Amino acid sequence: MPASTRKSLRVAVLADSDTRWKWGSLTANRISPADSDILLDGYLLRGRATPTARQLEEVGVRADSLREVTAVEFLRAMEGEPYDVLVIALVGGGVQAILHGLAHVWEGRSKRPVVVTGYVGVVYEKLADGLLLRHGADLVLANSRQDAERFRAVYEGVGADASSVTEVALPFLGGAAYEKHDPYTVVFAAQPSVPENRKDRTYLLNRLIQHARLHPDREVLLKLRSKPGEHTTHIEELPYQKLAQKTDLPANFRLVYGHMGEVLDRTDLLVTISSTAALESLHRRIPTVVLSDLGVREALGNHHFVGSGCLASWDQLDAGYEPAPDPVWVARQGVAADGSYETAFDEARARITGLLAAPGLLPLAPYYTPVTAPGYLPGILARHHLAPDGSPLPGAPAADKEPSPVRQIVRRAARGAYRHGVQRVAPVIRRMGEL
């Protein structure tokens, strides 16, 4: 399309962690109408998981502007900025707070941005809770056919409008189809919080190391989410880096960081407990295993893969087993290994195009209100310094300028102290309690 006929689309993404920035910024690009040039402004919600520059760089999406904000600061920015689309990439409670705050800010306005939200990956817990906290956006994105059906059932089951549910796919799928590599490379995709205890994490690390020793002709990689000192969506109490320091590692075993897609470029077997990386791997037809060693349990999230054909144990892998995914299961997960990925976002694009062309939009109307959830909603809003009507509480942080250097140092120190408490102090207290 000639540049002169293309439209400029102003998009804002509000995210609270590295993974949600990845989902939000990539989603913004996927769902924007094809005849538009995107101007992307990023807002990072201030908190313990605010991503570092390296984590943002790893995503590979360039924002035209990027700044750190509180919820109240973000809402003030939304009063004056003429955005076309707003993608809210937050945890459920954060989404609900922002929706109520926006409803207050935009009260009486029919011309407002199209508001989009959804989930970063596999939805394997808190389905009803998370969904109802996201209700009220114009589009609630479902990453698969299965999720779209479940989301509509939840909304309709409580009498909420389900028309916002829109089927898409995970925005970060892609890459070349699988071809064998030399040397054969096994990658274990670690997760910050699954499993969460020392015994299970040590077991998984030892089995990975054992696999490397049993197969010296293979390259065995431990893919880590974050480097020491960095924050993720979930804080790790027991980073694998720390556990690995106490072990004599074989020559063919390495710890790696970086973009998951680049690691998959050299992967022959992807192993995980329940990471979304499994779906990225399946999309590229890479042999993929979801471990059953610690049981198939809701607490681990690997129950989501029942019926996938991917469940197996380290004993089976050590013996040379390779999984064969079930094509029907894969198709229902939005993996689109059949080549339909390019059309997966067409419905969302069409809906956004229609909403942008409308003379005006209805006010945001979340299911949770002071009437439907008087004992739940006020606490969620208060965490973000908002009153039950979505207005800022007295004394809420509302600086309109960048924090001073001293304030920035204090924030970094506070985050470091929090991480130290989670990774060092909390495990010691837990062990003392078990004596």
C-alpha positions in Angstrom: 0.0 0.0 0.0 1.4 3.5 -0.9 2.8 5.4 2.1 0.4 8.3 1.3 -2.7 6.1 1.9 -1.5 4.5 5.1 -2.9 5.7 8.4 -1.0 6.5 11.6 -2.3 4.5 14.6 -1.4 5.7 18.1 -1.1 2.7 20.4 -0.3 2.6 24.1 0.8 -0.5 26.0 0.8 -0.6 29.8 2.8 -3.6 31.2 4.1 -4.6 34.7 6.8 -7.1 33.9 9.1 -8.4 31.2 6.8 -11.1 30.0 3.8 -8.9 29.9 5.7 -6.2 28.0 6.6 -8.9 25.5 3.0 -10.0 25.2 1.5 -6.5 25.1 3.9 -4.9 22.6 3.9 -7.9 20.2 0.1 -8.1 20.5 -0.2 -4.4 19.6 1.6 -5.0 16.4 -0.3 -8.2 15.6 -3.8 -6.7 16.1 -3.3 -3.3 14.4 -5.1 -2.9 11.1 -2.9 -3.8 8.1 -3.2 -0.3 6.5 -1.8 1.4 9.6 1.7 2.6 10.7 1.9 2.1 14.4 3.2 4.8 16.8 3.8 2.8 20.0 4.1 4.4 23.4 5.1 2.1 26.3 4.2 2.6 29.9 5.8 0.3 32.6 3.7 0.1 35.8 6.1 0.8 38.7 6.6 -2.3 40.9 8.9 -5.1 42.0 8.9 -6.7 38.5 9.6 -3.6 36.4 11.9 -4.9 33.6 15.5 -3.8 33.0 16.8 -2.4 29.7 18.2 -5.8 28.8 14.9 -7.5 29.3 13.2 -4.9 27.1 15.8 -5.1 24.4 15.4 -8.9 24.4 11.8 -8.6 23.3 12.9 -6.9 20.1 10.0 -4.4 19.9 10.9 -0.7 19.6 8.7 1.7 21.3 8.5 5.4 20.2 8.5 6.3 23.8 8.8 4.4 27.1 8.4 5.5 30.7 7.7 4.2 34.1 4.5 5.2 35.8 2.2 4.6 38.8 -1.4 3.7 38.0 -2.5 7.3 38.9 0.2 8.8 36.7 -0.9 6.5 33.8 -4.5 7.5 34.2 -3.6 11.2 34.1 -1.7 10.6 30.9 -4.8 9.0 29.4 -6.8 12.1 30.1 -5.0 14.1 27.4 -3.2 11.6 25.1 -5.3 10.9 21.9 -4.6 7.2 21.5 -6.5 4.9 19.2 -5.8 1.6 20.9 -4.7 0.8 24.5 -3.4 -2.6 25.4 -3.4 -3.4 29.1 -0.8 -6.1 29.8 -1.1 -6.5 33.6 -2.0 -9.1 36.2 -5.8 -9.4 36.6 -6.1 -7.1 39.6 -4.1 -4.4 37.8 -6.4 -4.7 34.7 -9.5 -4.3 36.8 -8.1 -1.2 38.6 -7.1 0.4 35.3 -10.5 -0.3 33.8 -12.3 1.4 36.6 -9.8 4.3 36.6 -10.3 4.8 32.9 -14.1 4.6 33.3 -13.7 7.5 35.7 -11.3 9.5 33.5 -13.4 9.1 30.4 -16.7 9.6 32.0 -19.0 11.5 29.6 -16.7 10.9 26.6 -17.9 8.8 23.7 -14.6 9.2 21.8 -12.0 7.1 23.5 -9.3 4.4 22.7 -10.3 0.8 22.0 -9.2 -1.1 25.1 -7.7 -4.5 24.7 -6.4 -7.0 27.3 -5.8 -10.8 27.6 -3.3 -13.3 29.0 0.4 -13.8 28.5 0.3 -17.5 27.9 -1.4 -20.7 29.1 -4.4 -20.2 31.4 -4.1 -23.1 33.9 -5.3 -21.6 37.2 -7.7 -18.9 38.5 -9.7 -19.0 35.3 -12.9 -17.4 36.7 -11.0 -15.0 39.0 -8.6 -13.8 36.3 -11.3 -13.5 33.6 -13.8 -11.5 35.7 -11.0 -9.1 36.6 -10.4 -8.5 32.9 -14.0 -8.0 32.1 -14.9 -4.6 30.9 -12.3 -4.2 28.1 -13.6 -3.9 24.5 -11.6 -7.0 23.5 -10.5 -9.8 25.9 -8.1 -11.8 23.8 -8.1 -15.6 24.0 -4.9 -17.3 22.7 -6.7 -20.4 21.4 -10.1 -21.9 20.4 -10.2 -23.8 23.7 -9.6 -20.6 25.7 -12.2 -18.7 23.7 -14.8 -21.3 24.5 -13.9 -21.4 28.2 -13.8 -17.6 28.5 -17.3 -17.2 27.0 -18.7 -19.9 29.2 -17.4 -18.1 32.4 -18.8 -14.7 31.3 -22.2 -16.1 30.3 -22.3 -18.2 33.5 -22.3 -15.1 35.7 -24.6 -13.1 33.4 -21.8 -10.9 32.0 -21.5 -9.7 28.4 -19.2 -12.2 26.6 -19.0 -10.3 23.3 -15.6 -9.0 24.1 -14.0 -12.5 23.9 -11.9 -12.6 20.7 -9.9 -15.6 19.5 -6.3 -14.9 18.5 -3.1 -16.8 19.1 0.0 -16.2 21.2 1.7 -13.1 19.5 5.3 -14.4 19.8 5.0 -17.6 17.8 7.1 -17.9 14.7 10.5 -18.9 13.4 11.7 -21.5 11.0 10.3 -25.0 11.0 12.4 -27.6 12.8 15.4 -29.2 11.2 17.9 -31.5 13.0 21.1 -30.0 14.3 24.6 -31.1 14.9 25.3 -31.5 17.7 21.8 -32.7 18.9 20.7 -30.0 21.4 18.4 -30.5 24.4 17.0 -27.4 26.0 15.3 -27.2 29.4 13.2 -24.1 29.7 13.2 -23.1 33.3 10.4 -21.2 35.1 10.8 -18.8 38.0 8.1 -20.3 40.2 7.4 -23.8 39.0 8.4 -25.9 40.9 9.0 -23.6 43.9 10.8 -25.8 46.5 14.5 -26.6 46.7 14.1 -30.3 46.6 12.2 -30.4 43.3 14.3 -27.7 41.6 17.5 -29.6 42.7 16.0 -32.8 41.3 15.3 -31.2 37.9 18.8 -29.7 37.7 20.4 -33.0 38.7 18.4 -34.9 36.1 19.4 -32.4 33.4 23.0 -32.7 34.3 22.7 -36.5 34.4 21.2 -36.4 30.9 24.2 -34.5 29.7 26.6 -37.0 31.2 24.7 -40.0 29.7 24.7 -38.3 26.3 28.2 -36.7 25.9 27.5 -36.3 22.2 24.6 -33.9 22.9 24.6 -30.3 23.9 22.4 -29.7 27.0 21.3 -26.1 27.7 19.5 -24.7 30.7 17.5 -21.8 29.4 17.0 -19.2 32.1 14.5 -16.3 32.2 16.6 -13.7 34.0 20.1 -12.8 35.1 20.9 -12.4 38.8 19.4 -9.1 40.1 16.8 -8.9 37.4 13.1 -9.0 38.1 10.5 -11.2 36.3 6.7 -11.7 36.6 7.5 -14.2 39.4 10.4 -13.7 41.8 12.6 -16.8 42.1 13.5 -17.9 45.6 16.0 -20.5 44.3 17.5 -19.5 41.0 19.0 -22.4 39.1 22.2 -20.4 38.7 22.6 -20.5 42.4 21.9 -24.2 42.6 24.3 -24.9 39.7 27.2 -23.2 41.4 27.4 -26.0 43.9 27.7 -28.7 41.2 30.5 -30.0 38.9 29.0 -29.4 35.5 29.9 -31.5 32.5 31.6 -29.9 29.5 28.5 -30.3 27.3 26.2 -28.5 29.8 25.6 -24.7 29.7 23.4 -22.0 31.1 22.0 -19.7 28.5 19.9 -16.5 28.4 18.4 -14.5 25.6 15.4 -14.6 23.3 13.5 -17.9 23.4 13.1 -17.9 19.6 16.9 -17.7 19.1 17.4 -20.6 21.5 14.7 -22.6 19.7 16.6 -22.1 16.4 19.2 -24.6 17.6 16.9 -26.9 19.7 16.3 -30.6 18.9 14.3 -31.4 22.1 12.5 -28.8 24.3 11.9 -30.0 27.9 9.9 -28.1 30.4 7.4 -28.4 33.3 4.7 -26.2 31.9 6.3 -23.2 30.2 4.6 -21.3 27.4 7.9 -22.1 25.6 6.4 -25.6 24.9 3.8 -23.9 22.7 6.4 -21.9 20.9 8.3 -25.2 20.3 5.3 -27.1 19.1 4.4 -24.3 16.7 7.8 -25.0 15.0 7.3 -28.8 15.2 10.3 -29.2 17.5 10.0 -32.4 19.6 8.6 -31.2 22.9 8.4 -32.8 26.3 6.4 -31.7 29.4 7.9 -33.5 32.4 5.8 -35.9 34.5 8.5 -36.6 37.0 7.0 -34.5 39.8 3.5 -35.6 38.9 0.8 -34.2 36.6 -0.6 -31.6 38.9 -2.6 -28.3 38.8 0.0 -26.7 41.1 2.7 -27.3 38.4 0.5 -26.4 35.4 1.5 -29.4 33.5 -2.1 -30.7 33.8 -2.9 -28.3 30.9 -0.9 -30.7 28.6 -3.1 -33.8 29.3 -4.0 -35.2 25.9 -1.1 -33.4 24.2 1.1 -36.5 23.7 4.0 -34.5 25.2 4.0 -35.8 28.8 7.1 -37.9 29.6 9.7 -38.5 32.3 13.5 -38.0 32.4 13.9 -41.8 32.5 12.2 -42.0 29.1 14.2 -39.2 27.7 17.5 -40.7 28.9 16.5 -43.9 27.1 16.0 -42.0 23.8 12.2 -41.4 23.8 10.9 -38.7 21.5 7.3 -37.5 21.8 4.6 -37.3 19.1 2.2 -34.4 19.7 -1.5 -35.0 19.1 -2.6 -32.9 16.2 -6.1 -32.3 17.4 -4.9 -31.1 20.8 -2.3 -28.9 19.2 -4.9 -27.3 16.9 -7.1 -26.3 19.8 -4.3 -24.6 21.6 -3.8 -21.8 19.0 -0.4 -23.2 18.1 -1.2 -23.1 14.4 1.4 -25.6 13.3 -0.7 -26.2 10.2 0.3 -22.8 8.8 -2.8 -20.8 9.7 -1.0 -18.5 12.1 -1.0 -15.5 9.7 -4.8 -15.4 9.8 -5.1 -16.0 13.6 -5.4 -12.2 14.3 -7.8 -11.3 11.5 -10.9 -11.3 13.7 -9.2 -9.0 16.3 -8.0 -6.6 13.5 -11.5 -6.5 12.0 -13.2 -5.8 15.3 -10.7 -3.0 16.1 -11.2 -1.5 12.6 -14.9 -1.5 13.2 -14.6 0.1 16.6 -12.3 2.8 15.4 -14.7 3.7 12.6 -17.7 4.0 15.0 -18.8 7.5 15.8 -18.4 6.7 19.5 -17.9 3.9 22.0 -19.9 2.9 25.0 -18.5 3.6 28.5 -16.3 0.9 29.9 -18.5 -1.4 32.0 -16.6 -4.0 34.1 -18.7 -6.8 35.7 -17.3 -6.0 39.1 -18.8 -2.9 40.6 -19.3 -1.6 44.2 -22.8 -3.3 43.8 -21.8 -6.7 42.4 -18.5 -7.1 44.5 -18.6 -4.7 47.4 -16.3 -6.8 49.6 -13.7 -7.5 46.8 -13.4 -4.6 44.4 -12.5 -1.7 46.8 -9.4 -3.7 48.0 -8.2 -4.3 44.4 -8.6 -0.6 43.5 -7.0 0.6 46.8 -3.8 -1.4 45.9 -3.4 1.1 43.0 -4.4 4.1 45.1 -7.9 4.3 43.6 -11.2 4.8 45.3 -14.2 2.5 44.6 -15.4 4.9 41.9 -12.1 4.8 40.1 -10.9 8.2 41.3 -7.4 8.7 42.9 -7.4 8.3 46.7 -6.1 11.3 48.7 -2.3 11.2 48.9 -1.9 8.9 45.9 1.4 9.2 44.1 0.8 11.6 41.2 4.1 13.1 40.1 3.9 14.5 36.6 7.7 14.4 36.1 10.5 11.9 36.2 11.6 11.0 39.7 14.7 12.6 41.0 18.0 10.7 40.9 17.8 10.1 44.6 14.3 8.8 44.4 15.4 6.4 41.6 18.2 5.1 43.7 15.9 4.5 46.6 13.5 2.6 44.4 16.3 0.4 43.0 17.5 -0.3 46.5 14.0 -1.2 47.7 13.6 -3.7 44.8 17.0 -5.2 45.6 16.0 -5.6 49.2 12.7 -7.2 48.2 14.6 -9.7 46.0 17.1 -10.4 48.7 14.3 -11.1 51.1 12.6 -13.5 48.7 15.7 -15.3 47.6 17.7 -15.4 50.9 15.8 -14.5 54.0 12.5 -16.3 53.2 14.0 -19.7 52.5 16.0 -19.6 55.7 12.8 -18.7 57.7 11.0 -21.5 55.9 13.7 -24.1 56.8 13.7 -22.9 60.4 9.9 -23.4 60.5 10.4 -27.0 59.3 12.7 -27.9 62.2 
